[in-house]
Amino acid sequence: MGKRQVNTTLQGALVLSIAAFIAKLLSAVYRVPFQNMVGNTGFYVYQQVYPLYGIGMTFALSGLPVFISKMIAEAHDLPSQQQVARQVYRWLWGLALVIFIGLMLGAPILARGMGDRQLTPLIQVVAWMFLFMPALSVSRGYYQGRFQMLPTARSQVIEQLVRVIVILVAAGWATQHDWSVYRMGAWALSSGAIAAVAALLVIPRWRQRGTTTATRVPHVGRRLLVEGGTLCLLTAMLVLLQLVDSFTVKNGLVAGGMGDVAAKSLKGVYDRAQPLVQLGLVVAVAFATSLLPALTAAQQEQRPEAFKRLTTTMMRIALMVAAAATAGLVALMPWVNRLLFGDAQGSGMLSVYMLSIILATLIQTYNSVLQSQDQYRLTVVALTTGLLVKIGLNHWAVRSFGATGASWLTVVSLGTIFLVIWYGSDVTLRSGVWTSAYIRILLACTILMVFGVRLMAGLLTYWWPALLTSRLAIGGGLLVVIPLGGLLFLGMALKWQLLSVREWLAIPHGESVLRLWQQLSQHGGK
């Protein structure tokens, strides 16, 4: 690959990364006002069926386009690239029809498995978005494969923006007109198909009229199943765990003796964890994967030492940011819960769930490293193992320990996935990544930040009793405590040299942080 093409690839990766960040941020943030409008039971109705949509979204948004772009890039000329796109499009249409028919006919069975037959029409509404999956996936993959990233980036952002608008408008209208939560859920979930149409309207058509002399590409179906399916599974990791929860949490609560209405409400409280985890992941993964273009370039240019150094830097930054975000959310969970969702119900089980931010961040970061080496099998084995743990034990855990049991099983499943990846990967990718000194310093910084944040929160509450009840007051309190907690963690990390100078410089604006710290240290030494 020539230098110019490498630069084009890296610039394109940056554009897609920014678009993905915006899309994920929108996907996380909208759930807060949505839950506030529809309540716990309305949120339960939406979240029960959402994982089915989420799987389709990962197909069309990131999983399949990455695979298709790889196949397009392998083709030598424009007619061959269009031939690849046509063949993949036909295969995906077959897959989409099978999924659509399966969901339409199997909706009553799935709803019964989720313990709520009234979810049947909602599942059927979600089925329609799969019919748009082939066009979206192939269009995005085609332009990415030709190193034209703007069409994909634009369609991703528009799709998420339209979806969020439709969901919030549906929730607002349902609240004003006293709709049932199931009717509201059906309209909210229709946002998937509506957003897909909007995305298709802003992405150019890739098909060229007329005949082509390009030869047929062999093994497209097999590669679509193996490589494309693998990428989709990895991208949909958290959504698949949520799907297991859809079938086991509400049913497990009822089996444990809880009433049906109360179980639905508590499942809605449990689902508050999703936007919080997504926000934590967006921040942590954005910091870590800012190095991904450089990592890909090092792999393509066959510079093993640079690749190893960048891998170590990514993993250290990922763990540091994820640990800080997790500790902050756990320490402030009652405040965060009340501010965002109106009460502090379920703060304990939500705090447990926040531990998954660390593990999910490490899995996604490490998977990015393996993908840059075209290694997929290990992560599929790991994901399958983790899912089997969740599927096998989740119902028992909920029946025995309530919704907190499901939170712990999510953490255990993600821990299983990470351990399989970690111990199954090449020793060169493991050695020296996290030294004992790094772990000790990170634990010290995290524990100190948690104590500092709790102390500040306690003092503020003593001086300002409104923090116990007023959401507005809590918002003001968080604006004070969060920056101070972040500065405390950052100061300790710099003082105790958690990262090397080179690693700090790899973080966006890291040079400015180091320069400021040096100035403060010089003034402090006088």
N, C-alpha and C positions, 0 to 999 in steps of 0.2 A: 504494500500500500504506500503510495507516494505521500510526501510531506503535506502537500496541498489537500489531499483527500483525508488525511488524518485530522488536519485542522478543521475541515468541513464537518467531519464526524463528531469531533469534540464540541464544536459550536452547536451542532444539531442536538447533541446530548444535553447541552445546557438549556436550550430552548424547551426540550421535552421535560426536563427536570423541573423547570419553572412552572410549566403548564400542569404537570402532575401535582406539584405542591399546591397550586391554586385549587385544583379539582379536589384534592384530599381535604384541604382546609374548608372548602364549601361543604363537603360531605360530612364533616365533623360538626361544624358550627350550627347548621340548620336544625339539628335535632333538639337543641336547647329551647328555642322559641316554640318549636313544634310540640314538645312535651308540655310546655307551659300552657299551650292552648287546648290540648286534647286530654290532659291528665294521665295518670298512671295506666288506666285501663285502655285508653286510646293509644298510648305509646306501646302497650303490650300487643295490641292488635296489629299495629304496623310492624313492630319488630319481629313478631312471629313469622311473618311471610317475607320480610326484607331479605333474609339470607338467600332465598331463591333468586330474587332480583340481583343481589350482590354478586352471585356466581356468574350470571349472564353479563353483568357490567364488567367483571374482570376479563371475561372472554373478549368483549368488544373494545374495552378501553386500553388494556395493556398486554394481557397474556398472548392472544392470537396475533395482534399487530406486530409484536416483536418477532415471533416465529415467521410470519409472512414476510416481514422486511428482510429477514436473513435469506429466505429463498429468492426473493426478488434481487437482492444484491449479488447472489451467486450467478444469476443469469447474465449473459455476456452482452446482449443488445436489447433494444426496446421491444421488438416483436417477441423475443423470448420472455422478457419480463411480463408482457401482457398475457402471454400464453400461460405462464405460471399463475398469474392473478385469476385468469378465467377458470383454470382447473381447481384451484383452491376454493373459488367462489361456488363452483358446482358441489364440491364436497361439503362445504359449510351449509349450503342450502338444504342438503339432505339431512345433515345433523340438526339444523334448526327446526325443520319440519318434524323430525322424530321427537325432539324436546317439546315443541309446541303441542303436538297431539298427545304426548305423554302427560303433560301438565293439565291439559284441558280435560282429558278423560280420567286421569288419576287424581284430580284435585279433591274429590270427596274422600279418597283413601288417605291422602296426605293430611287433610284437615282432621280426619278422625285420629290419625296417628299423633297429631299435635294436641289432641284432646279438646278440639273445639270445631264442630262441624260448620259453624257459621263463617269459618275462614275460607270455605270452598270458593265463593266468587272472587275473593281477593287473590287466591292462587291462580285462578283463570285469567284475571286481569294481567298479572305478571307475565303469563305465557306469551302475550302479544309482543313484548319487547324482544323476544328471541328471534322473531321474524326479521328484525332489522339488524341482527347481529352479523350476518354474512356481508352485507353491503358496508357496514361501518368497519368491520375488521379488515376486509380486503382493501378498502380505500385507504385506511390509515397505514396498513402495512406496505401498500404499494408506494406511497409517497415517502415513507421512512426508508424503504429499500433503495429509493433513488436519491436519498440524502436531502429530501425536501421536507423539513420538519414542521414548518409553519402550518400547513393544512391540518395535520394531526393535532398540533397544539391548540389551534383555534377551535377545532371541533370538540376537543375534550373540555375546554373551558365553557363553551356555549352549552354543551350537553348538561354539565353539572349546574350551570346557572339557571337554565330553563327548568330543570328538574326541581331545584330548590324552590323556585318561584311557584311552580304548580303545587308543590306539597304544602307550602305555607298558605297559599290562597285557598286551597281545599280545606285546610284546618280552620282557617278564619271563617270561611263560609259555613262550614259545618257547625261551628260554635254559635254563629249568629242565627242559624236557622234550625238549631236543635236536632241535627241529624244523629242517627245512631253511630256509635264508634265504628261499626263494621262498614256502613255506607261511606263514612269519612275515610276509612282505611282503603277502600276500593279506589276512591278518587285520588288519594295520595299516591297509591302504587301505580296508578295509570300514568304518573309522571315519567316512568321509565320509557314507555312507548312514545309519548309526546316529545320528550327530550331527544330521543333517538332520531325522530323526524327532523327536529331543529338542527341536530348535528350533521345530518345528511345534506341539509340545504346549504350549509356553509363550506362543505368540502367538495372540491372539484371532481367531476366524473373522470375516472381513469381509463375507461374502455374506449378504444379507437375503432371507428367504423371501418368496414372493409375486411379483406382477407389478409392472412398473415402466412408467411412461409416457415414460421418457427415450428420446430418439432415438439412433439408431446413430451412433457417431463415425466420420467418414471417415478414410482413409489411416493406420489404426493399424498395419497390416503394414509399410508403407513407412517410417513413423517408427520403428518397432521395429528395422527393419534398419539404417537410416541413423544415427539419433541413439543408440538403445540399443546398437547394435553398436559405434559409435564409442567410447562411454563404456567399454564392456567391454574393448575393445582397449587403451585407454589405461591402465585399471586393471591389466590383465594384462601390462604391458610386461616386467617382469623374468621372469615365468613363461614368456612366449613365448621369451625368450632361453634360459632353462633347457631348454625343449622342444627347441630346436635342438641344445643340448649333448647331450641324450638320444640324438639320432640320429647325432651326429658325434664325440663325444669318445672313447667306448670303441672305436668302429669305426676312428677315426683312429689311436689308439694301436696297435691290432692291425695296421693297414696300415703303420705305422711300424716294425714288427718286434717289438713286445711280445707276449708270450704272452697267451692269453685270460684266464686266472685273474689274472695280474698287472695286466692292463688293467682288469678289474672292480674290483680293490682300489684302483688309483690313481684311478679315477673316483670311488670312495667318498671318497678323500682330497680330491679336487678339490671335491666337494660340501660339504665342511666350510665352504666360503666362504659358503654360503647363510644359515645362522643369524647369522653375524658381520655380513654386509651388512644383513640385516633389522634387527638390533639397532641398528646405526649409523643406518639410515634412520628407525627408530622415534623415536630421540632427536632427530635433526636436523629431520625433518619436523614433529614435535610442537612444537618451538620456533617454527619458521617459520609453520606454519598456525594458531598461536594467534591470529594477526591476521586469519584468513580471514573470520570473521563481520563484523568491522569493514569489511573490504574489500568484502564483498557489500553491506553497508548503504550504503557510499559510492557503489557502482555504482547501486543501486536509487534512491537519493536524488539521483542525477545531480550528484555533487560531484567533477569531474574532478581538481582539484588534490589533494584528499584521497586519491582513488584512486591517483594517481601516487605520492604520498608513501608510502602504505602498501605499494604494490608494491615500491618501492625498499627500504623497511625489511625486508620479507619476504625479498627476494633477498639482501640483505646479511647478515641473520641466518642464513639458510639456508647460505650459503657459509661463513661463519665457523664455525658449529657442525659442519658436515660436514667441513671441512678439519681441525679439531681432532680429531674422532673418527677420521678416516682416518689422520692422522699418528700418533696414539696407537696405533692397532691395528698399523700398519706397524712402528713402533719396537719394540713389545712382542710382535710376532707369534710368535717362538719360545716365549716364556713362555705366551702366550694359547693357542697350539696345544697345548702339552704339558698345560696345566692342564685344558682343556676336553675334549681328545680322547686324552690319554694319551701322545702322542709329538709330536715336532717335524717329522714328515714333511710335506713339501710346503709348508713355511713361505714359500719364495720365491714360488711361484705363488699362494698365498693372499694374500701382500702385494700382488702386482700386482692381484689381483681387488678388494682393498679400495679401490682408486682409483675403482671404480664407485660407491662411496657418495656421493662429491662430485657426480658427474654425475647419478645417479639422483635425488638430493635436489633438485638444481636443476631437473631436468625435471619432477618432481612438483610442486614449488613454482610454477614458471612455468605449468604446466598448470592449476593451481588458479586462477591469475590469469585465464587465457584462458577457463576454464569460467565464471567469474563474469561474463564478457562474452558467454557463449553462443557462443564460438568453438571449433570442433572440427576443422575441415578441416585446418588447418595441422599440428596435432599428429598427425593420422592420416597425412598425407604424410610427416612426420618419422619416425614409428614404422615405417612401411612401408620407408622408405629404410634405416633402421638395421637392420631385420630382414634385408633383402636383403644388406647387407654381411656380417652374421653367417652367413647361410645360404650365401652364395657362397664365403666364405673360411675358415670354421671348420675344415672337414675338412683342408684343405691346411695350415693353421696347426698343427693337432694332429699331423699326420703329420710335419711338418718340425721342430717345436719342442717336441713333447710337450704335456702338459696346460697348461703355461705359455702356449702359443700360444692356447689357448681363453680363458685369463684376459685376455690382451691384446686378443683379438677382442671380448670383452664390453665392455671399456673403449672400444675404438675404435667399436663400434656405438652405445654410449650417447653418446659424444662426437659422432657423426654426428647422432643424434637431436636433441641439444641445439643443435648449430650450425644445423640446419635451422629449428628453432623460433625461435632467437634472431634469425637474419638474415631470417626470413620474417615476423616480427611487426612491429607498428607501431613506428615510430621513437620515439614518445613513451614506449613501454614499455622502451626500451633506453637512451635517453640519460641519462647521469648516474647509472646504477645502480651501476656499479663504476668508480670513478675510478682513475687510475694511483696516486694516493696510497694509496687503500684496498688495492689489490693489493699494493703494496710493503710496507705495514705488516702485512698478513695473512701474506705470505711470511716476513717477519722473525719474526713471532710463532710461526709454524709451525716454521720451521727451528730457532729457539732452543729450542722445546719438545722437538723430536726429539732435539737434542744433549743437553739437560738430562735427558730420560728415559733415554737410552742411558747417560749418565754415571752416573746414580743406579743403574741396573740393573747396570752393571759393578762399581761399588763394593760394592753389596749382595752380588753373586755372589762377590767377592773375600773379603768378611768372612763370608759364609754359603755355603760350597760346596754345601750341600744343595739350593740353587736349581737346580743343574744336573740333578738327578734326581728330587727329591721334588715331587709335585703339591701336597702340603700346604704345603710351604715356598714354592713358587711363588705359591700363593694368598695367603700372608702378604706376600710381596714385592710383589705387585700392589696389595694394600690400602694399601701405603705409597707406591708409585711413581705410581699413577694419580692420587690426589688432589693430590700434589705437582706432577705434570705439568700437571694441570688448573689449579691455582692459578698456576703459572708462566705459562701461556698467558693466563689471565684478567688477571693483573697487567700483562703487557706490552700486552695489548689496551687496558686502561684507561689505562696510562701514555702510550701513543702515540696514544690517541684513535682507535682503529679504528672505533668507532661514535660517532654524535652522542649527546648526552644524551637527546634524544627517542627515539632508536633503542634505547638501553639501557633506557629506561623501558617500551618496548613488550614487552620480554622478561619472562616470569613471574619475579617477585622481583627484577627489575632495579633497582627503587628501593632495596631493601635493600642490594644490591651497591654501588650508587653511594654510598649513605650511609656504608657501611663503608669504602669506598676514600677518601672525603673525610676521614674521621676518621684513617685511617692516614697520609694525606698530610700532614695538619696536625701529627700527632705526629712524623712524619719530618722535617718542616721546622724543628722546634724544636731 
